[in-house]
């Protein structure tokens, strides 16, 4: 996966973009946008009943996972973000749902969270697809600068979030109401803030980021506790299924982010799934692939239909140069979870790396299928450019590179590659029109606009 100082695209082990950004904090608080289907699905499951209770369609809310030891979370229109540090600190699903309810409570209470600053950051173009499961040594990648530029505004957005004590109290009350409406206990909401009561006595610089933007007080905690204790769902417990998923999510994060600690924390003699999962991932991160594969194979004997175990096995094999062996587990992961675009991109990457024309063409198909679900998946576009280049399809390779640059926020380079693609593609084809659209929205020059107007392209449908 990543460390707080290094990130890698989920799907590329060579020269793909890396991002590691710190904002308003020392280097030790570096942050990274990352992706993991398993964890995203767990977080979405936690959020779904609360969003429904607030009248928000969960399908319209994007879940962001942020690799940072800092305890922080946020919610905004159509987006909700969680730091890995927050997830690891939450003792159980109900505590994490309490934080979700509090953040959605800000929205329900009409708090702007300096929304003007948030909107100006422009949430989508710079969302690189990052990943748990790959450690690529690409700190010197030329794409890193573009990725950094594309992500800086996002981390600036987090810095813009801030609420008053009055707003915090109102969000508490709204969050408690949403939890009860969703049939969930408010106990976790009160206990989460109570666990960090000591933050109030720290100076601003020493507080967790979450409590710098969400001021806490003893009076507020007691008021919240009184509110939730009288609600009918207060004594409701987390289901065994949710507790198991929570343990797996934390084990996975520990294995990737804290491998040395995970080896000790999760006892070698433990027989439970989360402990064995964490140790397999930790050995992978500690560059002991054979040990990791043995542990994963043991788990697969017990759970042969688990797509994430097949995904992990395929990624380990791929990263350690065993590309041909990686194909079968990657295929199996897609067969078991065909609706997950990240798994398709993993498979596409492996197929492209096999350097067989038939495999590369199949890889192109997998990437295109993934992009129908996640059009802004920058890594998929980068891999697609590589595949078209290997197939000698220069126009399509440049178009895919234009898309890649567009989605990491480098509109200047997007325009350059889109113009080159237009010169190589057949005029009037869908691909030619798409290249034209990128030119029109990606900082066209006066000469570009004059040329496009002369050929009648300025009326092309914009994105």
C-alpha positions in Angstrom: 0.0 0.0 0.0 1.6 3.2 1.2 3.4 4.8 4.0 2.5 8.3 5.3 5.4 9.5 3.1 5.0 7.5 0.0 2.0 6.5 -2.1 1.6 4.5 -5.2 -1.2 3.9 -7.7 -3.0 0.7 -6.9 -2.3 -0.7 -10.3 1.1 0.3 -11.4 4.5 -0.8 -10.2 6.6 1.2 -12.6 6.3 4.8 -13.6 2.8 5.9 -12.5 2.0 9.0 -10.4 2.7 9.2 -6.7 1.3 11.7 -4.3 2.3 12.5 -0.8 1.1 15.9 0.4 1.2 17.6 3.8 -1.0 20.6 4.4 -0.7 23.0 7.3 1.2 20.3 9.2 4.7 19.0 9.6 6.0 16.3 7.3 5.0 13.6 9.7 1.4 14.3 8.8 1.8 13.7 5.1 -1.5 12.5 3.5 -2.4 10.4 0.5 -5.6 9.6 -1.4 -5.8 5.9 -1.5 -8.3 3.3 -2.8 -9.4 -0.1 -1.6 -12.6 -1.8 -2.7 -13.0 -3.8 0.5 -12.6 -0.9 2.9 -14.7 1.5 0.7 -17.6 -1.0 0.8 -17.4 -1.3 4.6 -17.4 2.4 5.0 -20.3 2.8 2.5 -22.3 0.2 4.5 -21.7 2.2 7.7 -22.8 5.4 6.1 -25.8 4.1 4.1 -28.5 4.0 6.9 -27.4 7.5 8.2 -27.5 9.1 4.8 -30.9 7.6 4.1 -32.1 9.0 7.4 -30.9 12.4 6.3 -32.7 12.1 2.9 -29.4 11.8 1.0 -29.1 9.1 -1.7 -26.0 7.1 -0.7 -25.3 6.3 -4.3 -24.6 10.0 -4.8 -21.9 10.2 -2.1 -18.3 9.4 -2.9 -16.3 7.7 -0.1 -12.7 8.9 0.1 -10.0 7.1 2.1 -7.1 9.2 3.1 -3.9 7.7 4.2 -2.9 9.7 7.3 -2.2 8.9 11.0 -4.1 12.1 11.8 -7.5 11.5 13.3 -9.9 13.3 10.9 -13.0 13.0 8.9 -15.3 15.3 6.9 -18.5 15.3 4.9 -19.6 17.7 2.2 -22.0 17.7 -0.7 -21.6 14.4 -2.5 -18.4 13.4 -0.7 -17.4 11.9 2.6 -13.8 11.3 3.7 -12.1 9.3 6.4 -8.5 9.3 7.5 -7.0 5.9 8.2 -6.0 7.2 11.6 -9.7 7.8 12.5 -10.7 4.3 11.4 -7.9 2.7 13.5 -9.0 4.8 16.5 -12.7 3.8 16.3 -13.3 0.9 18.7 -16.3 -0.5 17.0 -18.7 0.2 14.1 -21.0 2.2 16.3 -18.3 4.7 17.1 -17.4 5.2 13.5 -21.1 5.5 12.6 -21.3 8.2 15.3 -18.6 10.2 13.6 -20.4 9.8 10.3 -23.7 10.9 11.8 -22.0 14.0 13.3 -20.5 14.9 10.0 -23.8 14.4 8.2 -25.4 16.3 11.0 -23.4 19.4 9.9 -24.9 19.1 6.5 -28.4 18.5 7.9 -28.0 21.5 10.1 -27.1 23.6 7.1 -23.6 24.4 8.1 -21.5 25.7 5.2 -18.1 24.6 6.5 -16.7 27.5 4.5 -18.3 25.9 1.5 -17.1 28.6 -0.9 -13.5 27.6 -0.2 -14.5 24.0 -0.5 -16.2 24.5 -3.8 -13.3 26.5 -5.2 -11.0 23.6 -4.6 -12.9 21.6 -7.3 -13.2 18.0 -5.9 -13.0 15.8 -8.9 -10.2 16.4 -11.4 -7.3 15.6 -9.1 -8.7 12.4 -7.5 -5.9 10.0 -8.4 -6.8 6.3 -7.9 -4.3 5.3 -5.3 -4.1 1.9 -3.6 -3.7 -0.4 -0.8 -1.7 -3.4 -2.0 1.1 -1.9 -4.0 4.5 -0.5 -2.8 6.2 0.9 -5.9 9.5 2.6 -5.5 8.7 5.5 -7.7 9.5 8.5 -5.5 11.4 10.1 -8.5 8.6 9.5 -11.0 8.2 12.4 -13.5 4.5 12.1 -13.1 4.7 12.8 -9.3 4.9 16.5 -9.9 1.7 16.4 -11.9 0.0 14.3 -9.3 1.1 16.7 -6.5 -0.2 19.7 -8.4 -3.5 17.9 -9.0 -4.0 17.0 -5.4 -2.8 20.1 -3.6 -6.2 21.8 -3.8 -7.9 18.8 -2.2 -5.7 18.9 0.9 -6.2 22.7 1.0 -9.9 22.0 1.1 -9.6 19.9 4.2 -7.8 22.9 5.8 -10.8 25.0 5.0 -13.2 22.9 7.1 -13.9 24.5 10.5 -16.9 24.9 12.8 -17.8 26.9 15.8 -18.7 25.4 19.2 -22.3 26.3 18.6 -22.3 24.5 15.3 -20.7 21.5 16.9 -23.5 21.3 19.4 -26.1 21.5 16.7 -24.4 18.8 14.6 -24.3 16.6 17.7 -28.0 16.9 18.2 -28.7 16.4 14.5 -26.3 13.4 14.4 -28.0 11.8 17.4 -31.4 12.3 15.7 -30.2 10.7 12.5 -28.7 7.7 14.3 -32.0 7.1 16.1 -34.0 7.5 12.9 -31.7 5.0 11.3 -32.4 2.5 14.1 -28.8 2.8 15.4 -27.5 3.5 18.9 -26.2 7.0 19.8 -23.8 5.5 22.4 -20.9 5.4 20.0 -21.3 9.1 19.1 -21.1 10.1 22.8 -18.3 7.6 23.6 -16.1 8.7 20.7 -16.0 12.3 21.8 -15.6 11.2 25.4 -12.6 9.1 24.5 -10.9 12.3 23.3 -12.0 14.6 26.1 -8.4 15.3 26.9 -8.0 17.1 23.6 -9.6 20.1 25.1 -6.6 20.8 27.4 -4.0 20.6 24.6 -2.8 23.7 22.7 -4.0 24.1 19.1 -0.8 22.7 17.5 -0.9 19.4 19.6 -4.6 18.5 19.0 -5.7 16.0 16.4 -6.7 17.7 13.2 -10.4 16.6 13.8 -10.6 18.5 17.1 -8.8 21.5 15.7 -11.7 21.9 13.2 -14.3 20.4 15.6 -13.9 22.1 19.0 -14.8 19.8 21.9 -15.8 20.6 25.5 -16.9 18.7 28.6 -20.3 20.5 28.6 -20.9 19.5 25.0 -20.1 15.8 25.7 -22.4 15.7 28.7 -25.2 17.3 26.8 -24.8 14.8 24.0 -24.7 11.9 26.5 -28.0 13.0 28.0 -29.5 13.3 24.6 -28.6 9.8 23.4 -29.2 7.9 26.7 -33.0 8.5 26.5 -33.3 7.4 22.8 -35.0 4.0 22.2 -32.1 2.5 20.3 -29.4 3.4 22.9 -28.8 -0.2 24.0 -28.8 -1.6 20.5 -25.6 -3.5 19.8 -23.5 -3.9 16.6 -24.3 -7.0 14.7 -21.7 -9.8 14.6 -21.3 -9.2 10.9 -20.5 -5.5 11.4 -18.1 -6.3 14.2 -16.3 -8.8 12.0 -16.0 -6.4 9.1 -14.7 -3.7 11.4 -12.0 -6.0 12.7 -11.0 -7.0 9.1 -10.9 -3.3 8.0 -8.6 -2.4 10.9 -6.4 -5.5 10.5 -6.0 -4.6 6.8 -5.0 -1.1 7.5 -2.6 -2.2 10.3 -1.0 -4.7 8.0 -0.4 -2.2 5.2 0.4 0.9 7.3 2.1 -0.5 10.3 3.6 -3.9 9.3 6.3 -4.0 12.0 3.7 -3.3 14.7 1.2 -5.7 13.1 3.6 -8.6 13.3 3.6 -8.2 17.1 0.0 -7.0 17.6 -1.5 -9.9 15.7 -0.2 -13.0 17.5 1.3 -15.7 15.3 -0.7 -18.3 17.1 -4.0 -16.5 16.7 -6.5 -18.5 14.5 -9.0 -15.7 13.8 -9.3 -14.4 10.3 -8.4 -10.7 10.9 -5.1 -11.6 12.7 -4.0 -14.0 9.9 -5.1 -11.5 7.3 -3.1 -8.7 9.0 0.0 -10.9 9.2 -0.1 -11.9 5.6 -0.3 -8.3 4.5 2.4 -7.3 6.9 4.8 -9.9 5.6 4.0 -8.7 2.1 4.9 -5.2 3.1 8.1 -6.4 4.8 9.1 -7.9 1.5 8.6 -11.5 2.4 6.3 -12.6 -0.4 6.7 -16.3 0.0 5.7 -16.1 3.6 2.8 -13.9 2.7 1.6 -16.2 -0.1 1.7 -19.2 2.2 -0.6 -17.4 4.7 -2.9 -16.3 2.0 -3.2 -19.8 0.5 -4.1 -21.1 3.9 -6.9 -18.5 4.1 -8.0 -19.3 0.6 -8.5 -22.9 1.6 -11.1 -21.7 4.1 -12.5 -18.9 2.0 -12.1 -19.8 -1.7 -14.8 -17.3 -2.7 -13.2 -14.3 -1.1 -12.3 -11.9 -4.0 -10.0 -9.8 -1.8 -7.7 -12.7 -0.9 -7.4 -13.5 -4.6 -6.8 -9.8 -5.3 -4.1 -9.7 -2.6 -2.4 -12.8 -3.9 -2.3 -11.5 -7.5 -0.9 -8.2 -6.4 1.9 -9.7 -4.4 2.8 -12.0 -7.3 2.7 -9.0 -9.8 4.8 -6.7 -7.6 7.5 -9.3 -7.1 7.9 -10.0 -10.8 5.8 -13.1 -11.1 3.5 -11.6 -13.6 2.4 -14.7 -15.4 1.4 -16.3 -12.0 -0.5 -13.2 -11.1 -3.0 -13.5 -14.0 -5.0 -16.4 -12.5 -5.7 -14.9 -9.1 -6.5 -11.5 -10.7 -9.0 -13.2 -13.0 -10.5 -15.1 -10.1 -11.0 -11.8 -8.1 -12.9 -10.3 -11.1 -15.0 -13.4 -11.5 -16.0 -13.2 -7.9 -16.7 -9.5 -7.9 -17.3 -8.3 -11.5 -18.9 -5.0 -10.4 -15.7 -3.8 -8.8 -13.7 -1.6 -11.3 -10.5 -1.5 -9.3 -10.2 -5.3 -9.6 -10.7 -5.1 -13.3 -7.9 -2.5 -13.5 -5.6 -4.8 -11.6 -6.3 -7.6 -14.1 -5.9 -5.2 -17.0 -2.5 -4.1 -15.7 -1.4 -7.7 -15.4 -2.5 -8.6 -18.9 -0.8 -5.6 -20.4 2.4 -6.5 -18.7 2.4 -10.0 -20.3 3.4 -8.4 -23.7 1.2 -10.7 -25.8 -0.9 -8.9 -28.3 -3.9 -11.0 -27.4 -3.4 -10.4 -23.7 -2.9 -6.6 -24.2 -6.1 -6.4 -26.3 -7.9 -8.2 -23.5 -6.4 -5.9 -21.0 -7.7 -2.9 -23.0 -11.2 -4.4 -22.8 -10.9 -4.8 -19.0 -9.7 -1.2 -18.6 -12.5 0.1 -20.7 -15.1 -1.8 -18.7 -13.6 -0.3 -15.5 -13.8 3.2 -17.0 -17.5 2.9 -17.8 -17.9 2.8 -14.0 -15.1 5.2 -13.0 -14.5 7.6 -15.8 -12.1 9.6 -13.6 -9.8 6.7 -12.7 -6.5 8.3 -13.7 -4.5 5.1 -13.3 -6.8 3.2 -15.7 -6.3 5.9 -18.3 -2.5 5.8 -17.8 -2.5 2.0 -18.3 -4.7 2.3 -21.3 -2.2 4.7 -22.9 0.5 2.2 -22.3 -1.6 -0.6 -23.9 -2.4 1.4 -27.0 1.2 2.4 -27.3 2.3 -1.3 -27.2 -0.3 -2.0 -29.9 1.0 0.7 -32.1 -2.2 2.8 -31.8 -0.5 6.1 -31.5 -3.7 8.3 -31.7 -5.5 6.3 -29.0 -2.4 6.3 -26.8 -2.2 10.1 -26.9 -6.0 10.4 -26.3 -5.7 8.2 -23.2 -2.7 10.2 -22.0 -4.8 13.4 -22.5 -7.5 11.8 -20.3 -4.9 10.8 -17.7 -3.6 14.4 -17.5 -7.1 15.8 -17.4 -8.1 13.7 -14.4 -5.0 14.5 -12.4 -5.7 18.1 -13.0 -2.9 19.0 -15.4 -5.1 20.6 -18.1 -2.2 22.1 -20.0 -0.7 18.7 -20.7 -4.2 17.3 -21.3 -4.6 19.9 -24.1 -1.2 19.2 -25.6 -1.9 15.4 -25.9 -5.5 16.0 -27.0 -4.3 18.2 -29.9 -1.7 15.5 -30.9 -4.4 12.8 -30.7 -6.7 14.9 -33.1 -3.9 14.9 -35.7 -3.7 11.1 -35.7 -7.3 10.1 -35.3 -9.9 10.0 -38.1 -11.9 13.1 -38.2 -15.5 12.8 -37.0 -14.9 9.6 -35.1 -16.1 9.4 -31.4 -12.4 9.4 -30.3 -11.6 12.5 -32.4 -14.6 14.3 -31.0 -13.6 13.3 -27.5 -10.1 14.8 -28.1 -11.8 17.9 -29.3 -13.9 18.1 -26.1 -10.7 17.9 -24.0 -9.1 20.7 -25.9 -12.2 22.9 -25.4 -12.3 22.4 -21.6 -8.6 22.1 -20.9 -7.3 25.7 -21.3 -7.4 26.1 -25.1 -5.2 28.8 -26.5 -6.5 31.5 -28.8 -4.9 29.7 -31.8 -6.7 26.4 -30.7 -10.0 28.1 -30.6 -9.4 29.8 -34.0 -8.5 26.5 -35.6 -11.4 24.7 -34.0 -13.8 27.4 -35.2 -12.4 27.2 -38.7 -13.1 23.5 -38.9 -16.5 23.7 -37.1 -15.4 21.8 -34.0 -16.4 24.4 -31.4 -19.9 23.1 -31.3 -18.7 19.7 -30.2 -20.5 18.4 -27.1 -18.6 19.4 -24.0 -18.0 17.2 -21.0 
